[in-house]
Amino acid sequence: MIIMNNIINITYSGNNTAFRGILHSILSTIKLYNNVINYYIITADVTDFKSSYAPINEKQIQVIRKAIKEVNPENEVYLFDLTKQYHDTLRFSKNNATEYTPYTLLRLYLDTLPVPDKLLYLDYDTMVCRPIDELFNINIDSYEFAASLDYMGRFWMGPNYINAGVLLLNMKKIKETKVFENARNILMKKWFKMPDQSAIRKYVKDILILEDRFNEQRSIKPKTVVKHFNKGIKWFPFFHIYNYKQWQIDDVHKKLKIFMFDDIYDQYKKLIEEFNFNINGLPKE
């Protein structure tokens, strides 16, 4: 069932080096949707653990604000710095030092922030291929969140394992059932190979499983809404795992044969040059 809502609410999480991916993803959302979109960016300073874990800064937010307001002046972006919350809880937990960055855990604090009752979480390595309201307007009133199944996870985690790179969140229900609160608590006590996904899955009661087209982890198809540039498997001519991101333009062109984002690459380049950023989305020294 579809419930029409003209205002879209999207959240991303990351450090200042993830800004490159976040900006690419945001540009893909506004390209295909002209009504109001509010963006909620969550970040934290974890440089005491790793020097590259610096937070997204206000100058980077200014770039986003300029881009989104050129499409619709009512669009807005909000930055939440969760440094204190993270250091007070999960920073010294068993799950701070895993193969995943601490920034995958920050979304577990969304229930503590002043965000809307309905929120779309997107990983920074996603790109939107169709109007995002096709996903956002799905009715999740009876669910804590909606998500697609994980393509790679089916090989070692089971056929019902979800991919948390695209989550349509019912924040009101999440607060009622304390899914995120319980997930944070268990992560402080127990180690997980895939911390946030496993902890969420442990406590969630009602998930709406979405079609793959809402989190396409393979080749883009005509009805794909979100393309996720995560790890994939190639079986021929020999088995190997690849992990090309949307900003790796040569690989996206040559390896993945994707060209539909070329105009966004041009727009990204113009924006960062205007703000005197380097190609990685960081201020030039």
C-alpha positions as CSV (number, residue, x, y, z in Angstrom):
1,M,0.0,0.0,0.0
2,I,1.2,3.5,-0.9
3,I,0.6,6.5,1.3
4,M,1.4,9.8,-0.5
5,N,3.8,12.2,1.3
6,N,5.3,15.1,-0.6
7,I,8.0,15.7,2.0
8,I,10.8,13.1,2.0
9,N,13.1,12.7,5.0
10,I,16.5,11.0,4.4
11,T,19.4,10.3,6.7
12,Y,23.0,9.5,6.1
13,S,25.9,8.6,8.4
14,G,29.6,9.0,8.0
15,N,32.9,10.8,8.6
16,N,34.4,13.6,6.5
17,T,35.8,11.2,4.0
18,A,32.3,9.7,3.5
19,F,31.1,13.1,2.5
20,R,32.1,12.4,-1.1
21,G,29.7,9.4,-1.3
22,I,27.0,11.2,0.6
23,L,27.1,14.2,-1.8
24,H,26.9,12.0,-4.9
25,S,24.0,10.1,-3.4
26,I,22.2,13.4,-2.5
27,L,22.7,14.8,-6.0
28,S,21.0,11.6,-7.3
29,T,18.0,12.2,-5.1
30,I,17.3,15.8,-6.1
31,K,17.9,15.0,-9.8
32,L,14.7,12.9,-9.8
33,Y,12.5,14.6,-7.2
34,N,11.6,18.3,-7.1
35,N,9.4,18.3,-4.0
36,V,10.8,19.0,-0.5
37,I,13.5,16.7,0.9
38,N,15.0,17.1,4.3
39,Y,18.4,15.5,5.0
40,Y,19.6,14.5,8.4
41,I,23.4,13.9,8.5
42,I,24.8,12.1,11.5
43,T,28.5,12.1,12.3
44,A,31.0,11.9,15.1
45,D,34.7,12.6,16.0
46,V,36.4,9.3,16.6
47,T,40.0,10.4,15.8
48,D,41.1,9.2,19.2
49,F,40.6,5.7,17.7
50,K,41.7,6.4,14.1
51,S,43.1,9.6,12.7
52,S,40.9,9.5,9.6
53,Y,37.7,9.3,11.6
54,A,37.1,13.1,11.6
55,P,33.5,14.3,11.6
56,I,31.6,15.8,8.7
57,N,32.1,19.6,9.1
58,E,29.9,22.6,8.5
59,K,31.7,23.6,5.3
60,Q,30.8,20.3,3.8
61,I,27.2,20.8,4.9
62,Q,27.3,24.2,3.1
63,V,28.0,22.4,-0.1
64,I,25.0,20.1,0.4
65,R,22.8,23.1,1.3
66,K,23.7,25.0,-1.8
67,A,23.1,21.9,-4.1
68,I,19.7,21.0,-2.6
69,K,18.3,24.6,-2.4
70,E,19.1,25.2,-6.1
71,V,16.5,22.5,-6.8
72,N,13.9,23.5,-4.1
73,P,14.5,26.5,-1.7
74,E,12.5,24.6,0.9
75,N,14.9,21.7,1.0
76,E,17.1,21.6,4.2
77,V,20.0,19.7,5.7
78,Y,20.6,19.2,9.4
79,L,23.9,18.0,11.0
80,F,24.0,16.0,14.2
81,D,27.3,15.5,15.9
82,L,27.1,12.4,18.1
83,T,30.6,12.4,19.4
84,K,29.6,12.6,23.1
85,Q,26.8,10.0,22.8
86,Y,29.1,7.6,21.0
87,H,32.1,8.1,23.4
88,D,29.8,7.6,26.4
89,T,28.5,4.3,25.1
90,L,29.8,2.3,22.2
91,R,33.3,3.9,21.7
92,F,34.9,1.4,24.1
93,S,32.6,-1.5,23.4
94,K,33.5,-4.8,21.8
95,N,32.2,-3.6,18.5
96,N,34.1,-0.4,18.0
97,A,37.0,-2.1,16.3
98,T,35.5,-4.4,13.6
99,E,35.9,-4.5,9.8
100,Y,33.0,-1.9,9.8
101,T,33.5,1.7,10.7
102,P,31.9,3.1,13.9
103,Y,29.7,5.2,11.6
104,T,27.6,2.2,10.8
105,L,26.6,2.2,14.5
106,L,25.5,5.9,14.6
107,R,22.1,5.2,13.1
108,L,21.3,3.3,16.3
109,Y,21.1,6.7,18.0
110,L,18.4,8.1,15.7
111,D,15.7,7.4,18.4
112,T,17.5,9.9,20.6
113,L,17.4,12.7,18.0
114,P,14.7,15.2,16.9
115,V,13.9,13.5,13.6
116,P,10.6,12.8,11.8
117,D,8.5,9.8,12.6
118,K,9.3,8.4,9.1
119,L,12.9,8.4,7.9
120,L,14.8,6.8,5.0
121,Y,18.3,5.7,5.9
122,L,20.7,5.4,2.9
123,D,24.3,4.2,3.0
124,Y,26.8,6.6,1.5
125,D,27.5,4.2,-1.3
126,T,24.0,4.3,-2.8
127,M,22.6,6.1,-5.8
128,V,19.0,6.8,-6.7
129,C,17.8,5.7,-10.1
130,R,14.1,6.6,-9.9
131,P,12.1,9.1,-7.9
132,I,12.7,8.4,-4.3
133,D,9.1,8.7,-3.3
134,E,8.5,5.3,-4.9
135,L,10.3,4.0,-1.8
136,F,9.5,6.5,0.8
137,N,5.7,6.4,0.3
138,I,5.5,2.7,1.1
139,N,3.2,2.2,4.1
140,I,5.2,0.9,7.1
141,D,2.7,1.9,9.8
142,S,2.6,-1.7,11.1
143,Y,6.4,-2.3,10.9
144,E,9.4,-1.0,12.7
145,F,11.2,-0.7,9.3
146,A,11.3,-2.0,5.8
147,A,14.4,-3.5,4.1
148,S,15.5,-5.7,1.2
149,L,17.3,-9.0,1.6
150,D,21.1,-9.1,1.5
151,Y,22.5,-10.7,-1.7
152,M,25.9,-11.7,-0.3
153,G,24.5,-12.6,3.1
154,R,22.4,-15.4,1.7
155,F,25.6,-17.3,1.1
156,W,26.7,-17.4,4.7
157,M,24.1,-15.7,6.9
158,G,20.9,-17.4,5.7
159,P,18.2,-16.6,3.1
160,N,16.3,-14.1,5.3
161,Y,19.3,-11.9,6.2
162,I,18.5,-8.2,5.4
163,N,20.8,-5.6,4.0
164,A,20.8,-2.5,6.3
165,G,22.2,-0.2,3.6
166,V,18.6,1.0,2.8
167,L,16.2,1.2,5.7
168,L,12.7,2.8,5.7
169,L,12.3,3.6,9.3
170,N,9.2,4.0,11.4
171,M,10.8,6.0,14.2
172,K,7.6,6.1,16.3
173,K,7.4,2.4,16.4
174,I,11.1,1.9,16.9
175,K,10.9,4.1,20.0
176,E,7.9,2.1,21.3
177,T,9.6,-1.3,20.9
178,K,13.0,0.1,21.9
179,V,14.8,-1.7,19.0
180,F,17.6,0.7,18.7
181,E,18.0,1.2,22.5
182,N,18.2,-2.6,23.0
183,A,20.6,-2.9,20.1
184,R,23.0,-0.3,21.7
185,N,22.8,-2.1,25.0
186,I,23.7,-5.6,23.6
187,L,26.5,-4.1,21.5
188,M,28.2,-2.8,24.7
189,K,28.2,-6.4,26.0
190,K,28.6,-8.8,23.1
191,W,30.8,-8.9,19.9
192,F,29.1,-9.4,16.5
193,K,30.7,-9.9,13.2
194,M,28.1,-7.6,11.6
195,P,27.4,-5.4,14.6
196,D,24.5,-3.1,13.7
197,Q,22.6,-5.5,11.4
198,S,22.9,-8.4,13.8
199,A,21.9,-6.4,16.9
200,I,18.9,-4.8,15.1
201,R,17.8,-8.2,13.8
202,K,17.9,-9.6,17.3
203,Y,15.3,-7.2,18.7
204,V,13.1,-6.2,15.8
205,K,9.6,-7.7,15.8
206,D,8.1,-6.5,12.5
207,I,10.0,-6.1,9.3
208,L,8.5,-5.4,5.9
209,I,10.7,-7.2,3.2
210,L,11.1,-5.0,0.2
211,E,11.7,-5.9,-3.4
212,D,15.3,-6.0,-4.5
213,R,14.7,-3.0,-6.7
214,F,14.7,-0.8,-3.6
215,N,18.2,-1.9,-2.7
216,E,19.7,-3.3,-5.8
217,Q,23.0,-5.0,-5.0
218,R,23.5,-6.4,-8.5
219,S,23.0,-4.8,-11.9
220,I,20.7,-1.8,-12.4
221,K,17.4,-2.8,-13.9
222,P,14.6,-0.6,-15.5
223,K,12.6,-0.5,-12.2
224,T,15.6,-0.1,-9.8
225,V,15.0,2.7,-7.3
226,V,18.2,2.5,-5.3
227,K,21.5,1.1,-6.6
228,H,23.8,0.0,-3.8
229,F,27.5,-0.1,-4.6
230,N,28.4,-2.7,-2.1
231,K,30.5,-5.9,-2.4
232,G,29.5,-8.3,-5.1
233,I,30.6,-11.7,-6.5
234,K,31.8,-12.5,-10.0
235,W,31.8,-16.2,-10.8
236,F,33.3,-16.0,-14.2
237,P,35.9,-16.2,-15.7
238,F,37.1,-16.9,-12.1
239,F,35.6,-16.4,-8.7
240,H,36.3,-13.0,-7.1
241,I,34.7,-10.4,-4.8
242,Y,34.6,-6.8,-6.0
243,N,33.7,-3.6,-4.3
244,Y,33.4,-0.6,-6.6
245,K,32.0,2.6,-5.3
246,Q,30.0,5.2,-7.3
247,W,32.7,7.8,-7.1
248,Q,35.3,5.4,-8.7
249,I,34.2,6.6,-12.1
250,D,36.6,4.5,-14.2
251,D,35.6,1.3,-12.5
252,V,31.9,2.2,-12.7
253,H,32.3,2.7,-16.4
254,K,34.7,-0.1,-17.3
255,K,33.8,-2.8,-14.8
256,L,30.1,-2.2,-14.0
257,K,29.2,-0.6,-17.4
258,I,27.1,2.1,-15.6
259,F,26.9,5.5,-17.3
260,M,23.6,6.9,-16.0
261,F,25.3,9.0,-13.3
262,D,27.7,10.9,-15.6
263,D,25.8,14.2,-15.3
264,I,26.0,13.9,-11.5
265,Y,29.7,13.4,-11.7
266,D,29.9,16.7,-13.6
267,Q,27.7,18.4,-11.1
268,Y,29.8,17.1,-8.2
269,K,33.0,18.3,-9.7
270,K,31.6,21.8,-10.3
271,L,30.4,22.0,-6.7
272,I,33.6,21.0,-5.0
273,E,35.6,23.3,-7.3
274,E,33.4,26.2,-6.3
275,F,34.1,25.5,-2.6
276,N,37.8,24.9,-3.2
277,F,37.6,21.2,-2.3
278,N,39.7,18.4,-3.7
279,I,38.2,15.5,-5.7
280,N,37.7,13.6,-2.5
281,G,35.4,16.2,-1.1
282,L,37.8,17.6,1.4
283,P,39.1,21.2,1.7
284,K,42.3,21.8,-0.2
285,E,45.3,22.4,2.0
